[in-house]
């Protein structure tokens, strides 16, 4: 599961969206993984398996963030391309 998130990170880094990759990593670690691990550790009879579920939960959240960012950047790119008039130059001169 984490492999998919790494692949998405490379795609965004290659597009120059490095700030998003940093924010997505921090959100995944501090806002999802650590709270998930803490909540799992509070369950009665929690084992290392339950605590270890914080990593795949974080990966799923990061993949969702990547999908949302992809849709946002795609929509932003499409709206910019629609606003630019394309001029076609037709030469009437014959050499």
N, CA and C of each residue as an Amber inpcrd file, in Angstrom:
protein
   285
   0.8390000  -1.1880000   0.0000000   0.0000000   0.0000000   0.0000000
   0.8810000   1.2480000   0.0000000   1.9140000   1.2640000   0.7920000
   2.7860000   2.4430000   0.8730000   3.4970000   2.6780000  -0.4610000
   3.7360000   1.6010000  -1.2300000   4.3670000   1.7400000  -2.5330000
   3.5590000   2.6610000  -3.4300000   2.2480000   2.5240000  -3.4230000
   1.3920000   3.3700000  -4.2600000   1.5570000   4.8410000  -3.9030000
   1.6720000   5.1280000  -2.6280000   1.8440000   6.5130000  -2.2030000
   3.1940000   7.0570000  -2.6650000   4.2390000   6.2180000  -2.6130000
   5.5500000   6.6500000  -3.0920000   5.5150000   6.9690000  -4.5830000
   4.8080000   6.1370000  -5.3460000   4.6980000   6.3720000  -6.7840000
   3.9970000   7.7000000  -7.0300000   2.9260000   7.9680000  -6.2900000
   2.2190000   9.2360000  -6.4420000   3.1220000  10.4060000  -6.0640000
   3.9360000  10.2400000  -5.0180000   4.8660000  11.2970000  -4.6200000
   5.8180000  11.6320000  -5.7520000   6.3270000  10.6160000  -6.4290000
   7.2670000  10.8520000  -7.5340000   6.5880000  11.6080000  -8.6650000
   5.3340000  11.2710000  -8.9300000   4.6120000  11.9630000 -10.0030000
   4.4560000  13.4450000  -9.6740000   4.0890000  13.7560000  -8.4420000
   3.9100000  15.1590000  -8.0580000   5.2510000  15.8860000  -7.9830000
   6.3010000  15.2160000  -7.5320000   7.6210000  15.8440000  -7.5230000
   8.0630000  16.1640000  -8.9440000   7.8020000  15.2500000  -9.8690000
   8.1780000  15.4690000 -11.2580000   7.4200000  16.6180000 -11.9010000
   6.2250000  16.9010000 -11.4040000   5.4200000  18.0080000 -11.9250000
   5.7530000  19.3290000 -11.2510000   6.6690000  19.3090000 -10.2900000
   7.0310000  20.5310000  -9.5890000   6.1270000  20.8430000  -8.4090000
   5.3260000  19.8920000  -7.9660000   4.4150000  20.0990000  -6.8290000
   5.0600000  19.5560000  -5.5550000   6.2640000  20.0080000  -5.2570000
   7.0140000  19.4720000  -4.1300000   6.4410000  19.8980000  -2.7880000
   5.8260000  21.0620000  -2.7210000   5.2350000  21.5120000  -1.4580000
   4.0750000  20.5900000  -1.0840000   3.2740000  20.1950000  -2.0670000
   2.1800000  19.2660000  -1.7890000   2.7170000  17.9540000  -1.2350000
   3.7930000  17.4390000  -1.8080000   4.3630000  16.1760000  -1.3440000
   4.7990000  16.2960000   0.1120000   5.4140000  17.4240000   0.4620000
   5.8520000  17.6380000   1.8420000   4.6460000  17.6970000   2.7810000
   3.6270000  18.4710000   2.4050000   2.4340000  18.6220000   3.2440000
   1.7170000  17.2750000   3.3880000   1.6120000  16.5490000   2.3020000
   0.9520000  15.2540000   2.3260000   1.6850000  14.2860000   3.2500000
   3.0010000  14.2990000   3.2510000   3.7800000  13.4430000   4.1390000
   3.6170000  13.8100000   5.6000000   3.6250000  15.1020000   5.8810000
   3.4620000  15.5630000   7.2640000   2.0570000  15.2530000   7.7650000
   1.0510000  15.4990000   6.9300000  -0.3310000  15.2050000   7.3230000
  -0.4940000  13.7010000   7.5700000   0.0790000  12.8940000   6.6840000
  -0.0240000  11.4510000   6.8470000   0.6150000  10.9640000   8.1330000
   1.7550000  11.5370000   8.4870000   2.4670000  11.0820000   9.6870000
   1.8600000  11.6350000  10.9680000   1.7010000  12.9410000  11.0390000
   1.3230000  13.5700000  12.3010000  -0.1850000  13.6910000  12.5200000
  -0.9540000  13.7840000  11.4460000  -2.4010000  13.9710000  11.6040000
  -3.1830000  12.6690000  11.4440000  -2.5560000  11.6400000  10.8750000
  -3.2710000  10.3810000  10.6790000  -2.5840000   9.2430000  11.4300000
  -1.3030000   8.9980000  11.1240000  -0.6380000   7.8190000  11.6850000
  -0.5230000   7.8680000  13.2050000  -0.0290000   8.9550000  13.7530000
   0.1620000   9.0420000  15.2080000  -1.1770000   8.9790000  15.9510000
  -2.2040000   9.7410000  15.5370000  -3.5010000   9.5790000  16.2220000
  -4.0840000   8.1700000  16.0720000  -3.9160000   7.5460000  14.9000000
  -4.4450000   6.1900000  14.7030000  -3.7360000   5.2040000  15.6250000
  -2.4240000   5.3180000  15.7330000  -1.6730000   4.4330000  16.6210000
  -2.0980000   4.6580000  18.0690000  -2.2640000   5.9000000  18.4540000
  -2.6880000   6.1960000  19.8260000  -4.0650000   5.6030000  20.1110000
  -5.0060000   5.8070000  19.1840000  -6.3520000   5.2710000  19.3840000
  -6.3400000   3.7470000  19.4410000  -5.5550000   3.1210000  18.5840000
  -5.4600000   1.6570000  18.5980000  -4.8440000   1.1620000  19.9010000
  -3.8960000   1.9110000  20.4490000  -3.2450000   1.4700000  21.6870000
  -4.1820000   1.5820000  22.8920000  -5.2260000   2.3890000  22.7650000
  -6.1730000   2.5550000  23.8660000  -7.2260000   1.4580000  23.9230000
  -7.3080000   0.6510000  22.8870000  -8.2740000  -0.4460000  22.8540000
  -7.8190000  -1.5260000  23.8320000  -8.7640000  -2.0560000  24.6010000
  -8.4300000  -3.1510000  25.5240000  -7.9720000  -4.3710000  24.7300000
  -6.8610000  -4.9320000  25.1290000  -6.3200000  -6.1130000  24.4660000
  -5.6500000  -5.8030000  23.1440000  -5.2450000  -4.5640000  22.9540000
  -4.5890000  -4.1910000  21.6920000  -3.2470000  -4.9010000  21.5770000
  -2.9990000  -5.4490000  20.4300000  -1.7260000  -6.1230000  20.1790000
  -0.8880000  -5.2680000  19.2380000   0.2980000  -5.7570000  18.9660000
   1.1780000  -5.0400000  18.0430000   0.5460000  -4.9560000  16.6490000
  -0.2610000  -5.9570000  16.3060000  -0.9730000  -5.9260000  15.0290000
  -1.8940000  -4.7180000  14.9520000  -2.6590000  -4.4940000  16.0120000
  -3.5950000  -3.3680000  16.0300000  -2.8520000  -2.0420000  15.9560000
  -1.7770000  -1.9420000  16.6950000  -0.9950000  -0.7060000  16.6860000
  -0.3470000  -0.4970000  15.3180000   0.0650000  -1.5910000  14.6940000
   0.6890000  -1.5130000  13.3770000  -0.2590000  -1.1060000  12.2670000
  -1.5520000  -1.1290000  12.5190000  -2.5240000  -0.7110000  11.4970000
  -2.4540000   0.7880000  11.2080000  -1.7370000   1.5410000  12.0320000
  -1.5900000   2.9660000  11.7940000  -0.9150000   3.2650000  10.4620000
   0.0280000   2.4220000  10.0560000   0.7430000   2.6550000   8.7990000
  -0.1510000   2.4830000   7.5750000  -0.8880000   1.3810000   7.4210000
  -1.7700000   1.2980000   6.2470000  -2.9020000   2.3170000   6.2660000
  -3.3840000   2.6760000   7.4550000  -4.4120000   3.7180000   7.5370000
  -3.8550000   5.0320000   7.0130000  -2.6160000   5.3390000   7.4030000
  -1.9550000   6.5490000   6.9290000  -1.7410000   6.5060000   5.4170000
  -1.3620000   5.3440000   4.9030000  -1.1480000   5.2080000   3.4550000
  -2.4300000   5.4470000   2.6790000  -3.5290000   4.9140000   3.1660000
  -4.8250000   5.1250000   2.4930000  -5.1760000   6.6110000   2.4940000
  -4.9550000   7.2730000   3.6280000  -5.2450000   8.7120000   3.7090000
  -4.3650000   9.4910000   2.7390000  -3.1020000   9.1160000   2.6160000
  -2.1960000   9.8200000   1.7080000  -2.5730000   9.5840000   0.2520000
  -3.0190000   8.3880000  -0.0710000  -3.4550000   8.1120000  -1.4430000
  -4.7030000   8.9290000  -1.7650000  -5.6110000   9.0420000  -0.8060000
  -6.8060000   9.8690000  -1.0150000  -6.3990000  11.3270000  -1.2410000
  -5.4310000  11.8190000  -0.4580000  -4.9370000  13.1900000  -0.6680000
  -4.3390000  13.3510000  -2.0600000  -3.6000000  12.3430000  -2.5270000
  -3.0050000  12.4150000  -3.8710000  -4.0810000  12.4420000  -4.9520000
  -5.1230000  11.6450000  -4.7890000  -6.2050000  11.6350000  -5.7710000
  -6.9070000  12.9870000  -5.8020000  -7.1790000  13.5400000  -4.6200000
  -7.8190000  14.8590000  -4.5570000  -6.9360000  15.9390000  -5.1780000
  -5.6280000  15.8920000  -4.8920000  -4.7060000  16.8740000  -5.4730000
  -4.6310000  16.7190000  -6.9830000  -4.6020000  15.4740000  -7.4670000
  -4.5620000  15.2430000  -8.9070000  -5.7830000  15.8570000  -9.5830000
  -6.9570000  15.6280000  -9.0020000  -8.1840000  16.2050000  -9.5730000
  -8.1510000  17.7240000  -9.5430000  -7.6490000  18.2890000  -8.4370000
  -7.5730000  19.7430000  -8.3100000  -6.6260000  20.3250000  -9.3530000
  -5.4240000  19.7560000  -9.4670000  -4.4470000  20.2870000 -10.4230000
  -4.9040000  20.0650000 -11.8600000  -5.5920000  18.9610000 -12.1220000
  -6.0990000  18.7060000 -13.4710000  -7.1720000  19.7300000 -13.8390000
  -8.0980000  20.0000000 -12.9080000  -9.1540000  20.9830000 -13.1630000
  -8.5510000  22.3660000 -13.3410000  -7.5550000  22.6900000 -12.5290000
  -6.8880000  23.9890000 -12.6280000  -6.1850000  24.1300000 -13.9760000
  -5.5450000  23.0610000 -14.4220000  -4.8490000  23.0830000 -15.7090000
  -5.8390000  23.2230000 -16.8690000  -6.9530000  22.5110000 -16.7860000
  -7.9570000  22.5930000 -17.8490000  -8.5860000  23.9720000 -17.9200000
  -8.8140000  24.6060000 -16.7730000  -9.4230000  25.9300000 -16.7890000
  -8.4670000  26.9740000 -17.3540000  -7.1690000  26.7860000 -17.1080000
  -6.1830000  27.7130000 -17.6810000  -6.1040000  27.5390000 -19.1900000
  -6.1540000  26.3020000 -19.6620000  -6.0190000  26.0760000 -21.1050000
  -7.2580000  26.5570000 -21.8550000  -8.4210000  26.5670000 -21.2150000
  -9.6260000  27.0670000 -21.8710000  -9.6220000  28.5830000 -21.9910000
  -8.9480000  29.2570000 -21.0920000  -8.9610000  30.7110000 -21.0800000
  -7.9880000  31.3500000 -22.0550000  -7.0900000  30.5720000 -22.6210000
  -6.0880000  31.1260000 -23.5420000  -6.5780000  30.9240000 -24.9700000
  -6.8120000  32.0090000 -25.6730000  -7.2420000  31.8510000 -27.0620000
  -6.0840000  31.3290000 -27.9160000  -6.3850000  30.4120000 -28.7730000
  -5.3700000  29.8510000 -29.6610000  -5.5080000  30.5380000 -31.0070000
  -4.4280000  31.1400000 -31.4400000  -4.4350000  31.8200000 -32.7320000
  -3.7770000  30.9170000 -33.7660000  -4.4300000  30.7920000 -34.8610000
  -3.8870000  29.9930000 -35.9500000  -3.4280000  30.9700000 -37.0280000
  -2.1910000  30.8840000 -37.3570000  -1.6270000  31.7540000 -38.3790000
  -1.5860000  31.0050000 -39.6870000  -2.2750000  31.5390000 -40.6660000
  -2.2990000  30.9340000 -41.9820000  -1.5700000  31.8840000 -42.9210000
  -0.5780000  31.3790000 -43.5310000   0.2060000  32.1900000 -44.4580000
  -0.4430000  32.1190000 -45.8470000  -0.6800000  33.3090000 -46.4230000
  -1.2610000  33.3570000 -47.7620000  -0.1770000  33.5510000 -48.8210000
   1.0460000  33.7920000 -48.3560000   2.1330000  33.9840000 -49.3040000
   2.6180000  32.6370000 -49.7970000   2.9620000  32.6110000 -51.0700000
   3.5600000  31.4050000 -51.6250000   4.9440000  31.7550000 -52.1190000
   5.8940000  30.9760000 -51.7080000   7.2930000  31.2180000 -52.1150000
   7.6390000  30.5080000 -53.3710000
